[in-house]
Amino acid sequence: MKKISRKMVLLSILVVMASLAGAFASVNAVDAKVKIGVSVADQSNVFYIDILDGMKNALKDGDELVVMDAAFDPAKQISDIEDMIQQDVDVMLIDPVDSKGIQAALEACKAANIPIITYNSPVEDKESVVSNVASDNFMAGQLIGEALAQAMDKKGNVVMLTYNVAQVCLDRADGFIDAVSKYPDIKIVDSQEIQPGVDTALPVMENMLQAYPDLNGVFALNDPSAIGCAAAVESAGLLDQIKIVGVDGSDEGKTAISEGKMLASAAQHPVEIGSLSIETAYKIIGGEKVEADVKVPVELVNIDNWNK
């Protein structure tokens, strides 16, 4: 009986220890919060604020977003990412200011074994990235290119304001060129690189109006830049002659369309881009396979549907 009692005691002890181990494991699992680094290209643009809202909505309770604003400064973006690496983020989300110039930051993430998701815009070194979550920007360019061509009766002179160091903007420009190139009587007479924004686009557009008095159409890389162009065109009294298109489908862009200052915009879904980016991050952390290229659809916004 004594031997049996000792065995029973030993078995009871083992059961208790196993239960305690399970309890500690559960506590540790609860304590293992996820930390996601987010490098934003330009937080002054409402489009990126909407992306962040989507990210916050998809974030699980208790987990953390570490958000840093590059303010369209490639050097600052690299420094920000290095800072977040030191903060031991589990996944790095990057919207590159410069798709090629971001390479040093990608190498730093790889060295720290931190998986990378690009959102809104891809990088040149796609092998360093697990997934890219973005609008179909080539299609966006095609949509506004076709809309402009039709509004110009398939003929006239066009200028482009671009930011081709970011692949997202290059894709839009390429899509636009693809659309208008079908019409031999439409001529792209000039293309200039700008830093995106209202204040940067306005003086460039003013100079273009002086250089090309017979201008008929303008491609702007995003809505803020299109609105800057519209301010210059309106000031010159040429809104009836010159049609302007942009990309974002932002509230400001829709207002400009309703007021006749813009012809059209390709609407993106920034909240969805943000939420899908976070969902993809969780899948990577969980060891799931993810798509290398997640495309978010776009659609044309014009005077017929701007308020829908």
C-alpha positions as CSV (number, residue, x, y, z in Angstrom):
1,M,0.0,0.0,0.0
2,K,2.8,2.4,0.8
3,K,4.4,1.9,-2.6
4,I,1.0,2.6,-4.2
5,S,0.6,5.7,-2.1
6,R,4.0,7.0,-3.1
7,K,3.2,6.4,-6.8
8,M,-0.1,8.2,-6.4
9,V,1.6,11.1,-4.7
10,L,4.3,11.3,-7.4
11,L,1.6,11.1,-10.1
12,S,-0.3,13.9,-8.4
13,I,2.8,16.1,-8.2
14,L,3.5,15.5,-11.9
15,V,-0.1,16.4,-12.8
16,V,0.1,19.6,-10.8
17,M,3.5,20.6,-12.4
18,A,2.1,20.0,-15.8
19,S,-0.9,22.1,-15.0
20,L,1.3,24.9,-13.7
21,A,3.5,24.7,-16.9
22,G,0.4,25.0,-19.0
23,A,-0.8,28.0,-17.1
24,F,2.6,29.7,-17.4
25,A,2.6,28.9,-21.1
26,S,-0.8,30.5,-21.4
27,V,0.3,33.6,-19.6
28,N,3.4,33.9,-21.8
29,A,1.2,33.5,-24.9
30,V,-1.1,36.3,-23.7
31,D,2.0,38.5,-22.9
32,A,3.4,37.9,-26.4
33,K,2.1,41.1,-27.9
34,V,2.7,41.9,-31.6
35,K,4.6,45.0,-32.5
36,I,4.3,46.2,-36.1
37,G,6.5,49.0,-37.5
38,V,4.9,51.3,-40.1
39,S,7.0,53.8,-42.2
40,V,4.6,56.3,-43.7
41,A,5.8,58.3,-46.8
42,D,3.9,61.5,-46.0
43,Q,1.5,61.8,-43.1
44,S,0.5,65.3,-44.2
45,N,-1.5,63.7,-47.0
46,V,-5.0,62.6,-45.9
47,F,-4.6,59.5,-48.1
48,Y,-2.0,58.2,-45.7
49,I,-4.1,59.1,-42.7
50,D,-6.9,56.9,-44.1
51,I,-4.4,54.1,-44.6
52,L,-3.4,54.4,-41.0
53,D,-7.0,54.3,-39.9
54,G,-7.4,51.0,-41.8
55,M,-4.3,49.7,-40.0
56,K,-5.6,50.7,-36.6
57,N,-9.0,49.1,-37.3
58,A,-7.4,45.8,-38.2
59,L,-5.0,45.8,-35.2
60,K,-5.8,43.3,-32.5
61,D,-6.4,44.5,-29.0
62,G,-3.2,44.8,-27.0
63,D,-0.9,44.9,-30.1
64,E,1.1,47.9,-31.1
65,L,1.7,50.0,-34.2
66,V,5.0,52.0,-34.2
67,V,4.4,54.7,-36.8
68,M,7.0,57.0,-38.2
69,D,6.5,59.7,-40.8
70,A,9.2,60.1,-43.5
71,A,7.8,63.4,-44.6
72,F,8.8,62.5,-48.2
73,D,12.5,62.5,-47.1
74,P,14.3,59.3,-48.3
75,A,17.1,59.7,-45.8
76,K,14.7,60.2,-42.9
77,Q,12.8,57.1,-43.9
78,I,15.9,54.9,-43.8
79,S,16.8,56.4,-40.4
80,D,13.2,55.8,-39.1
81,I,13.3,52.1,-40.2
82,E,16.6,51.6,-38.5
83,D,15.1,53.1,-35.3
84,M,12.1,50.7,-35.5
85,I,14.5,47.8,-35.9
86,Q,16.0,48.8,-32.6
87,Q,12.5,48.7,-31.1
88,D,12.2,45.0,-32.0
89,V,9.2,45.2,-34.3
90,D,7.9,41.9,-35.5
91,V,7.1,43.0,-39.0
92,M,8.0,46.1,-41.0
93,L,5.4,47.9,-43.2
94,I,7.0,50.3,-45.7
95,D,5.6,52.8,-48.2
96,P,8.8,53.8,-49.9
97,V,9.5,57.4,-50.7
98,D,12.2,56.2,-53.2
99,S,11.6,52.7,-54.5
100,K,15.3,52.2,-55.3
101,G,16.8,54.4,-52.7
102,I,15.2,52.4,-49.8
103,Q,17.5,49.5,-50.4
104,A,19.7,50.2,-47.3
105,A,16.7,49.9,-45.1
106,L,15.6,46.6,-46.7
107,E,19.1,45.2,-46.1
108,A,18.9,46.3,-42.4
109,C,15.5,44.6,-42.0
110,K,16.8,41.4,-43.5
111,A,19.9,41.4,-41.3
112,A,17.5,41.7,-38.3
113,N,15.3,38.9,-39.6
114,I,12.3,41.2,-39.8
115,P,9.9,40.4,-42.6
116,I,8.9,43.3,-44.9
117,I,5.5,44.2,-46.4
118,T,5.4,47.2,-48.8
119,Y,2.1,49.0,-49.0
120,N,0.8,51.6,-51.5
121,S,4.0,51.4,-53.5
122,P,6.4,48.5,-54.2
123,V,10.2,48.6,-54.0
124,E,12.6,47.8,-56.8
125,D,14.1,44.9,-54.9
126,K,11.0,42.8,-54.8
127,E,13.0,39.7,-53.6
128,S,13.5,41.4,-50.2
129,V,9.7,41.8,-49.6
130,V,7.3,39.1,-48.5
131,S,4.2,40.9,-49.9
132,N,3.1,44.2,-51.5
133,V,-0.4,45.6,-50.8
134,A,-1.4,48.3,-53.2
135,S,-3.9,49.7,-55.6
136,D,-3.7,48.7,-59.2
137,N,-1.9,51.9,-60.2
138,F,-1.3,51.0,-63.8
139,M,-5.1,50.6,-64.2
140,A,-5.6,53.9,-62.3
141,G,-3.4,55.7,-65.0
142,Q,-5.3,54.0,-67.7
143,L,-8.7,55.1,-66.4
144,I,-7.9,58.7,-66.1
145,G,-5.9,58.6,-69.4
146,E,-9.0,57.3,-71.3
147,A,-11.2,59.9,-69.5
148,L,-9.0,62.7,-70.5
149,A,-8.7,61.5,-74.1
150,Q,-12.4,61.4,-74.5
151,A,-12.9,64.9,-72.9
152,M,-10.3,66.3,-75.3
153,D,-12.1,64.7,-78.3
154,K,-9.0,62.5,-78.7
155,K,-6.7,65.3,-79.8
156,G,-4.6,68.1,-78.1
157,N,-1.5,68.7,-76.0
158,V,-0.9,67.2,-72.6
159,V,1.7,67.7,-69.9
160,M,2.5,65.3,-67.0
161,L,3.5,66.0,-63.4
162,T,5.1,62.9,-62.1
163,Y,7.2,61.4,-59.2
164,N,8.7,58.4,-60.9
165,V,11.2,57.6,-58.1
166,A,8.3,56.0,-56.4
167,Q,7.1,52.9,-58.3
168,V,3.5,53.6,-57.5
169,C,3.6,56.9,-59.3
170,L,5.6,55.5,-62.2
171,D,2.9,52.8,-62.7
172,R,0.3,55.5,-62.8
173,A,2.2,57.5,-65.4
174,D,2.9,54.3,-67.5
175,G,-0.8,53.5,-67.4
176,F,-1.7,57.0,-68.5
177,I,0.7,56.9,-71.4
178,D,-0.6,53.5,-72.4
179,A,-4.1,54.9,-72.6
180,V,-3.4,58.1,-74.5
181,S,-0.9,56.5,-76.9
182,K,-3.9,54.9,-78.7
183,Y,-4.8,58.4,-80.0
184,P,-2.1,59.7,-82.4
185,D,-3.5,63.3,-82.2
186,I,-2.8,63.5,-78.5
187,K,0.7,64.8,-77.8
188,I,2.5,64.7,-74.5
189,V,4.5,67.9,-74.9
190,D,6.3,67.9,-71.5
191,S,6.8,65.7,-68.3
192,Q,8.3,67.0,-65.1
193,E,9.2,65.4,-61.8
194,I,7.8,67.1,-58.7
195,Q,7.5,66.3,-55.1
196,P,3.8,65.5,-54.7
197,G,1.7,68.2,-53.2
198,V,-0.5,71.3,-53.8
199,D,2.3,73.8,-53.1
200,T,4.9,72.1,-55.2
201,A,2.6,71.5,-58.2
202,L,1.2,75.0,-58.5
203,P,4.4,76.9,-59.6
204,V,5.4,74.1,-61.9
205,M,2.0,74.3,-63.6
206,E,2.3,78.1,-63.8
207,N,5.6,77.7,-65.7
208,M,4.0,75.1,-68.0
209,L,1.1,77.4,-68.8
210,Q,3.7,80.0,-69.9
211,A,5.6,77.5,-72.0
212,Y,2.5,75.8,-73.6
213,P,-0.3,78.4,-74.2
214,D,-2.2,75.8,-76.3
215,L,-2.3,73.2,-73.6
216,N,-5.4,71.0,-73.3
217,G,-4.8,68.4,-70.6
218,V,-2.8,67.7,-67.5
219,F,-1.9,64.4,-65.8
220,A,-1.1,64.9,-62.1
221,L,0.3,62.0,-60.1
222,N,-2.2,62.4,-57.2
223,D,-5.1,64.6,-56.1
224,P,-3.1,67.1,-54.1
225,S,-0.9,67.7,-57.1
226,A,-3.9,68.0,-59.4
227,I,-5.5,70.5,-57.1
228,G,-2.3,72.6,-57.2
229,C,-2.4,72.4,-61.0
230,A,-6.1,73.5,-60.9
231,A,-5.2,76.5,-58.8
232,A,-2.8,77.7,-61.4
233,V,-5.1,77.0,-64.3
234,E,-8.0,78.7,-62.6
235,S,-5.8,81.8,-61.9
236,A,-5.0,81.9,-65.6
237,G,-8.7,81.7,-66.5
238,L,-8.2,78.5,-68.5
239,L,-10.4,75.9,-66.7
240,D,-12.6,75.7,-69.8
241,Q,-9.6,75.0,-72.0
242,I,-7.5,72.7,-69.8
243,K,-8.8,69.4,-68.3
244,I,-6.9,68.0,-65.2
245,V,-6.9,64.4,-63.9
246,G,-5.4,62.9,-60.8
247,V,-5.3,59.8,-58.6
248,D,-6.7,59.1,-55.2
249,G,-10.5,59.9,-55.3
250,S,-10.0,61.9,-52.1
251,D,-12.7,64.1,-50.7
252,E,-10.7,67.2,-51.8
253,G,-10.4,65.7,-55.3
254,K,-14.2,65.0,-55.5
255,T,-14.9,68.6,-54.4
256,A,-12.6,69.9,-57.2
257,I,-14.5,67.6,-59.7
258,S,-17.9,68.9,-58.5
259,E,-16.6,72.5,-58.9
260,G,-15.3,71.8,-62.5
261,K,-11.7,72.3,-61.5
262,M,-10.8,68.6,-62.1
263,L,-12.1,66.3,-64.8
264,A,-11.6,63.0,-63.0
265,S,-9.7,61.0,-60.5
266,A,-9.0,57.3,-60.1
267,A,-10.4,56.4,-56.7
268,Q,-8.3,54.3,-54.4
269,H,-9.4,52.6,-51.2
270,P,-6.8,53.6,-48.6
271,V,-8.6,52.1,-45.6
272,E,-8.7,48.7,-47.3
273,I,-5.0,49.0,-48.2
274,G,-4.3,49.6,-44.5
275,S,-6.4,46.8,-43.2
276,L,-5.1,44.3,-45.7
277,S,-1.6,45.2,-44.8
278,I,-2.2,44.4,-41.2
279,E,-4.0,41.2,-42.0
280,T,-1.1,40.2,-44.1
281,A,1.3,41.0,-41.3
282,Y,-0.6,38.7,-38.9
283,K,-0.6,35.9,-41.5
284,I,3.2,36.2,-41.8
285,I,3.6,36.1,-38.0
286,G,1.4,33.0,-37.9
287,G,3.5,31.2,-40.5
288,E,0.9,31.4,-43.1
289,K,1.6,31.7,-46.8
290,V,0.7,35.1,-48.3
291,E,0.3,36.5,-51.8
292,A,3.3,38.3,-53.1
293,D,1.2,41.0,-54.8
294,V,-2.2,42.0,-53.3
295,K,-4.0,44.3,-55.7
296,V,-6.8,46.6,-54.4
297,P,-9.2,47.7,-57.2
298,V,-9.6,51.3,-58.4
299,E,-12.5,53.1,-60.2
300,L,-13.0,56.3,-62.0
301,V,-14.6,59.3,-60.2
302,N,-16.0,62.1,-62.4
303,I,-18.9,64.6,-62.5
304,D,-21.4,61.7,-62.8
305,N,-20.5,59.9,-59.5
306,W,-18.3,62.2,-57.4
307,N,-21.0,62.4,-54.6
308,K,-21.7,58.6,-54.4
